[in-house]
């Protein structure tokens, strides 16, 4: 489609009865499926996306007859890689460490270099750990991934035998390490913290604060390359017991977390969310079918790489009497009738019509000396047309949590039998319909896309138009 056929104007609309209108059935944002390598009777958690598949943690047996248990008799979690080929996922194989037969390994994350691994394991490895009644706390360790083994294991300098620290996630640029801990001074059972890489070392842990952390427990942080921090919490207001949320940092402060929609979250425990850079695919853990299993999600969100540019309709015209200069010294008055019930006076006048239509513009010339009126001295038919384009009406800027109506009712695409209006609000939410209600939970600039689809013409392909418009969401005082 050529540039210029699409158009957005954002006008403030007040729709008093918007909430009384029937709610349109909206599409699900995600599709979810259980991964084929999950093993009944065992738990698989904490997926990590790698180039050739995923790495995850499982308490399954190394062999068909022998469980791997710790000193307290509980099955141990170890690290596995499931590689993907053209036919699907291959049988997972273990990534072992020198701790694999005695201590838990994972959850984990892998740095952007693909070799440096941060993983969770027990802090105490001496004689005390062999006592089944000993409360061994977890800590973070670094290692190098070499084939199917983690080598050169080193403890994180902030590990402590008196509290738990684990579930690490390192930012893509390597500057920040996020983790969960129940260290003293927190706000709940477990809080989220981060350390910053400064001068070759990790800075002291910083609590993310009470916007993110709650009196309950926050776990499984995952810092996405986009800057969104996903995590799991059992705070009130979720769908189930454990739910996945995300937050962003704005002007140095973490925003109020947002609950991910179903079917990512469910009435079961849902946790340990990770996603590809484009957020179109990812994985998470859930016990919605009894054991903790790994699920894959794919996004149904349609987002075009580019859309047509907004053009303004211009219904304003300039009218003038070309013979007026000949009689510049004569006392005449020029009276214009614009065919829409309005008038103007002057040799040169500008007039803006209210909208498209056919207007008969007439000029009457009055001789101010003789009072003689020459009616219809000049008459002209003006055909005012609108640009053929899609159209969004709604405000240019709104406050956080302010509910607005966005409408495509003034779309002007002659000959199109429109079958769908699809809205992408740039905040991982979508909607269908020519009129939709929307509110944003976070400040920022969002690029709204409206994608309009039409029924194909006989023998032709389906037509589609896409327009985009930025909307500014500000924090209200």
C-alpha positions in Angstrom: 0.0 0.0 0.0 1.3 3.4 -0.9 2.2 5.9 1.7 -0.4 8.5 2.4 -3.5 6.3 2.5 -3.5 6.1 6.3 -4.3 8.7 8.8 -4.5 9.3 12.5 -6.1 12.2 14.3 -6.3 12.0 18.1 -9.2 14.0 19.5 -10.4 13.9 23.1 -13.7 11.9 23.3 -16.1 11.7 26.2 -18.2 8.5 26.0 -20.5 8.6 29.1 -22.1 5.3 28.2 -18.9 3.4 27.2 -19.0 1.1 30.1 -22.6 0.1 29.4 -21.7 -1.1 25.9 -21.4 -4.8 25.4 -17.8 -6.1 25.8 -16.3 -7.6 22.7 -14.6 -11.0 23.0 -10.9 -10.2 22.8 -8.2 -12.6 21.5 -5.8 -14.3 23.9 -2.4 -12.7 23.9 -0.6 -16.0 24.3 -0.8 -19.6 23.2 0.6 -22.1 25.7 1.7 -25.7 25.4 3.4 -28.2 27.7 6.9 -29.2 26.5 7.3 -32.8 25.3 10.4 -33.6 27.5 8.5 -33.2 30.8 8.6 -36.5 32.7 5.6 -37.5 34.8 6.4 -37.9 38.5 9.3 -35.4 38.3 9.6 -31.6 38.4 11.1 -29.5 35.7 11.6 -25.8 36.4 13.5 -22.6 35.6 14.1 -22.7 31.8 16.9 -20.7 30.3 16.9 -19.9 26.5 20.1 -20.9 24.7 20.9 -20.9 21.0 20.2 -24.5 20.3 17.3 -25.0 22.8 16.8 -24.5 26.5 18.6 -25.4 29.7 16.5 -26.1 32.8 16.5 -27.7 36.2 14.9 -31.1 37.1 14.8 -33.5 40.0 14.4 -36.5 37.7 16.6 -39.6 37.9 19.9 -39.9 36.1 19.0 -43.5 35.4 15.7 -45.4 35.4 16.1 -46.9 38.9 18.1 -44.5 41.0 17.0 -41.1 42.5 19.6 -38.5 43.1 19.0 -37.4 46.7 20.7 -35.0 49.2 21.8 -35.7 52.7 18.2 -35.0 53.9 16.7 -37.6 51.6 15.1 -35.2 49.2 15.6 -35.5 45.4 18.2 -33.1 44.1 17.7 -30.7 41.3 20.3 -30.8 38.5 20.8 -29.0 35.3 19.8 -30.4 31.9 20.0 -29.2 28.3 17.2 -30.0 25.7 18.5 -29.3 22.2 16.2 -28.6 19.4 16.4 -29.9 15.8 14.0 -30.0 12.8 11.9 -32.7 14.4 11.5 -31.1 17.8 13.4 -31.4 21.1 15.9 -34.2 21.7 16.1 -36.1 24.9 17.6 -33.8 27.6 21.1 -34.6 28.8 22.7 -33.6 32.1 25.1 -30.7 32.6 27.0 -31.9 35.6 29.2 -30.3 38.3 31.3 -31.7 41.1 28.2 -31.0 43.3 25.7 -33.0 41.2 25.4 -36.0 43.5 25.3 -34.2 46.8 23.8 -30.7 46.3 21.1 -28.9 44.2 22.2 -27.2 41.1 20.0 -24.4 39.8 18.1 -22.3 39.1 20.6 -20.6 36.9 21.3 -18.0 34.2 23.9 -17.6 31.5 25.7 -14.4 30.7 25.7 -12.9 27.2 29.1 -14.5 26.4 27.4 -18.0 26.5 30.0 -19.4 28.9 29.7 -17.7 32.2 27.0 -19.3 34.4 25.4 -18.1 37.6 23.7 -20.8 39.5 22.1 -21.6 42.8 23.4 -24.3 45.2 24.0 -24.9 48.9 26.5 -22.8 50.7 27.8 -25.4 53.2 29.6 -28.3 51.7 31.6 -29.6 54.7 30.7 -32.1 57.4 27.9 -30.0 58.8 26.0 -30.4 55.5 26.0 -34.2 55.9 23.7 -34.0 58.9 20.2 -34.6 57.6 18.8 -32.2 60.3 21.2 -29.4 59.2 19.5 -26.4 57.6 21.7 -25.7 54.6 21.0 -22.4 52.9 21.4 -21.6 49.2 23.8 -19.2 47.6 24.9 -18.1 44.2 27.9 -19.5 42.4 29.7 -18.8 39.1 31.1 -21.3 36.8 32.2 -21.8 33.2 30.1 -23.9 30.9 32.4 -26.4 29.1 30.5 -28.9 27.0 28.2 -30.8 29.4 30.0 -29.7 32.6 30.3 -26.6 34.8 33.9 -26.0 35.8 35.9 -23.4 37.8 33.1 -23.0 40.3 33.4 -20.0 42.6 31.1 -18.7 45.4 29.4 -15.3 45.2 31.0 -13.0 47.7 27.7 -12.1 49.4 26.7 -15.7 50.2 25.9 -16.3 53.8 25.2 -19.5 55.8 22.4 -17.8 57.7 20.0 -17.0 54.8 19.1 -18.0 51.2 20.3 -16.3 48.1 19.6 -17.6 44.6 17.7 -17.7 41.3 20.2 -15.3 39.6 19.5 -13.3 36.4 22.2 -11.2 34.8 21.4 -8.3 32.4 22.4 -8.6 28.8 25.1 -6.0 29.2 26.5 -7.8 32.3 26.1 -4.7 34.5 23.4 -6.0 36.8 22.8 -9.2 38.7 19.3 -9.8 40.0 18.4 -12.5 42.6 16.0 -13.4 45.4 17.0 -13.6 49.0 15.4 -13.7 52.5 18.4 -11.8 54.0 17.6 -9.6 57.0 16.1 -6.2 56.3 13.7 -7.4 53.6 10.0 -6.7 53.3 8.7 -10.2 53.0 9.5 -13.9 53.0 11.9 -13.3 50.1 12.7 -10.1 48.3 14.3 -9.2 45.0 17.8 -7.6 45.0 20.4 -6.5 42.5 24.1 -5.9 42.5 25.9 -3.7 40.0 29.2 -4.5 38.3 31.6 -1.7 39.4 35.4 -1.6 38.8 35.6 -5.4 38.3 33.5 -6.4 41.3 29.8 -6.7 42.3 28.5 -3.9 44.5 26.6 -4.6 47.7 23.0 -5.9 47.2 20.3 -3.3 46.8 16.7 -4.1 47.7 14.3 -3.2 44.8 12.0 -1.5 47.2 8.4 -1.7 48.2 7.0 -1.0 44.7 8.3 -4.4 43.7 8.7 -6.3 46.9 5.7 -7.1 49.2 5.0 -8.6 52.6 4.7 -11.9 50.8 7.5 -13.5 48.7 9.1 -12.5 45.4 11.2 -15.0 43.5 12.6 -16.0 40.1 13.6 -12.6 38.8 14.4 -12.4 35.1 15.7 -9.3 33.5 14.7 -9.1 29.9 16.9 -7.3 27.3 14.1 -4.7 26.9 14.6 -3.7 30.6 11.5 -5.4 31.8 12.0 -7.3 35.0 9.8 -10.4 35.3 9.3 -12.2 38.6 7.1 -14.4 40.6 5.0 -13.5 43.6 2.4 -15.0 45.9 1.0 -11.5 46.8 -2.8 -11.0 46.9 -4.6 -10.0 43.7 -3.1 -12.7 41.4 -4.9 -15.5 39.5 -3.4 -18.4 41.5 -1.0 -18.9 44.4 2.2 -18.0 42.4 1.8 -15.6 39.6 4.2 -13.9 37.1 4.5 -10.1 37.1 6.7 -7.6 35.4 7.9 -4.1 36.3 10.1 -1.5 34.6 12.4 1.1 35.9 11.4 4.7 35.0 13.6 7.7 36.0 15.5 5.5 38.5 12.4 4.1 40.2 10.7 0.7 39.8 7.1 1.0 38.7 4.1 -0.9 40.2 4.2 -4.5 38.9 1.8 -5.7 36.3 0.2 -9.1 36.3 0.7 -11.1 33.1 -2.6 -12.3 31.6 -3.9 -15.8 31.3 -3.0 -18.4 30.1 0.6 -17.5 31.3 -0.9 -17.2 34.8 -3.5 -19.7 36.0 -5.1 -20.9 39.1 -2.0 -23.1 39.7 1.5 -22.0 40.5 3.2 -20.2 37.6 6.7 -19.0 37.8 10.2 -18.7 36.3 9.2 -16.8 33.1 11.8 -16.1 30.3 11.3 -14.8 26.8 13.1 -14.2 23.5 14.4 -10.7 22.8 11.3 -9.9 20.7 8.9 -11.3 23.3 7.2 -13.5 20.7 8.2 -16.7 22.3 9.4 -18.0 25.7 9.0 -20.4 28.5 7.8 -20.7 32.1 7.1 -23.3 34.8 3.8 -24.3 36.1 2.2 -27.1 38.1 -1.2 -26.8 36.4 -1.0 -30.5 35.5 0.2 -31.6 39.0 4.0 -31.6 38.8 6.1 -28.6 38.0 6.5 -28.7 34.2 8.0 -26.4 31.6 5.6 -24.7 29.2 6.3 -22.9 26.0 4.3 -19.8 25.1 4.0 -18.0 21.7 2.6 -14.5 21.4 -0.5 -13.8 19.3 0.4 -10.2 19.2 0.7 -8.7 15.7 3.1 -5.8 15.4 4.1 -4.4 12.0 7.7 -3.3 11.5 6.4 -0.1 9.9 3.0 1.6 9.3 1.9 4.3 7.0 2.4 7.9 8.1 -0.4 10.1 9.4 -1.7 12.8 7.0 -3.9 15.7 8.1 -7.1 16.4 6.3 -7.3 20.0 5.2 -10.8 21.5 4.7 -9.6 25.1 4.6 -9.6 27.2 1.4 -8.6 30.7 0.3 -11.0 32.7 -1.9 -10.3 35.9 -3.7 -11.8 38.2 -6.4 -9.2 38.5 -9.1 -10.8 41.7 -10.4 -10.8 43.4 -7.1 -7.4 45.1 -7.7 -8.8 46.8 -10.8 -11.2 48.7 -8.6 -8.9 49.2 -5.6 -10.0 52.9 -5.3 -13.7 52.1 -5.7 -15.9 51.7 -2.5 -17.0 48.0 -2.9 -17.7 45.4 -0.3 -17.2 41.7 -1.2 -19.6 39.4 0.5 -19.0 35.6 0.2 -21.5 32.9 0.8 -19.8 29.5 1.3 -22.7 27.2 0.8 -22.7 25.9 4.3 -24.7 28.6 5.9 -21.7 30.8 6.8 -20.5 34.1 5.2 -17.4 36.1 4.9 -16.4 39.6 3.9 -13.3 40.8 2.2 -11.4 40.8 -1.1 -9.5 37.8 0.1 -11.1 35.4 2.6 -10.1 32.1 4.2 -12.8 29.6 5.2 -12.6 26.1 6.7 -15.4 23.7 5.9 -16.6 21.4 8.7 -16.1 18.3 6.6 -16.4 16.7 3.2 -19.2 17.7 0.8 -20.1 19.7 -2.3 -20.5 23.4 -1.6 -21.6 26.3 -3.9 -19.5 29.3 -3.1 -21.0 32.6 -4.3 -19.7 36.2 -4.3 -21.9 39.2 -4.0 -20.4 42.7 -4.7 -21.9 45.7 -3.0 -21.3 49.2 -4.4 -21.1 51.3 -1.2 -21.9 54.5 -3.1 -24.9 53.5 -5.1 -25.9 50.5 -2.8 -26.2 48.4 -5.9 -25.7 44.7 -5.3 -24.3 42.5 -8.0 -25.5 39.0 -6.9 -23.5 36.0 -7.9 -20.7 38.1 -9.4 -18.8 34.9 -9.0 -20.0 31.3 -8.4 -17.8 28.3 -7.9 -18.6 24.7 -7.0 -16.1 23.3 -4.4 -15.9 19.6 -3.8 -14.3 18.9 -0.4 -13.0 15.4 0.0 -11.3 13.5 2.9 -8.1 11.6 2.4 -8.6 7.9 1.9 -7.1 6.6 5.1 -7.7 4.8 8.3 -8.5 7.0 11.2 -8.0 6.8 15.0 -9.8 9.3 17.3 -8.6 9.6 20.8 -6.3 11.8 22.9 -2.6 12.6 22.3 -1.7 12.2 25.9 -3.3 10.7 29.0 -2.6 10.1 32.6 -1.7 6.8 34.2 -4.8 4.7 34.8 -7.0 7.1 32.8 -9.6 5.3 30.8 -10.0 6.5 27.3 -12.0 5.4 24.2 -10.1 4.9 20.9 -12.3 4.8 17.8 -11.8 3.9 14.1 -15.3 5.0 13.1 -14.1 7.8 10.9 -11.9 5.5 8.8 -12.3 6.5 5.1 -11.3 3.5 2.9 -13.9 3.5 0.0 -14.7 0.1 -1.4 -13.2 -1.8 1.6 -15.4 -4.4 3.2 -13.7 -4.2 6.6 -13.5 -7.5 8.4 -11.3 -6.6 11.4 -9.9 -3.7 13.4 -6.9 -4.9 15.4 -5.2 -2.7 18.0 -1.7 -3.2 19.4 -1.2 -0.9 22.3 2.6 -1.4 22.7 2.3 -2.7 26.3 1.7 -6.4 25.5 -2.0 -5.9 25.3 -4.2 -6.0 22.2 -7.9 -5.5 21.3 -10.4 -6.1 18.5 -13.1 -3.7 17.3 -13.8 -0.4 15.8 -14.3 1.2 19.3 -12.1 0.1 22.2 -11.5 1.2 25.8 -7.9 1.5 27.0 -5.9 2.6 30.0 -2.1 2.4 30.6 -0.6 1.4 33.9 2.8 2.9 33.4 4.1 6.3 32.2 5.9 6.5 28.9 5.5 6.9 25.2 3.6 4.1 23.5 3.3 3.5 19.8 -0.3 2.4 19.0 -0.8 0.5 15.9 -4.2 0.0 14.2 -4.3 -2.8 11.6 -7.4 -2.9 9.4 -8.2 -5.9 7.3 -10.7 -6.1 4.5 -12.5 -8.9 2.6 -10.6 -9.7 -0.6 -12.1 -8.5 -3.8 -13.0 -11.2 -6.4 -9.8 -12.7 -7.7 -7.7 -10.4 -5.5 -5.8 -10.7 -2.2 -6.9 -9.5 1.2 -6.3 -5.8 1.8 -4.7 -4.5 4.9 -3.9 -1.0 6.2 -1.7 -0.1 9.2 -1.3 3.2 10.9 0.6 4.1 14.1 0.5 6.9 16.5 2.5 7.7 19.6 0.5 8.4 22.8 2.2 10.0 25.8 1.2 8.5 29.2 2.2 10.8 32.1 2.1 10.3 35.8 -0.8 12.3 37.3 0.0 14.5 40.3 
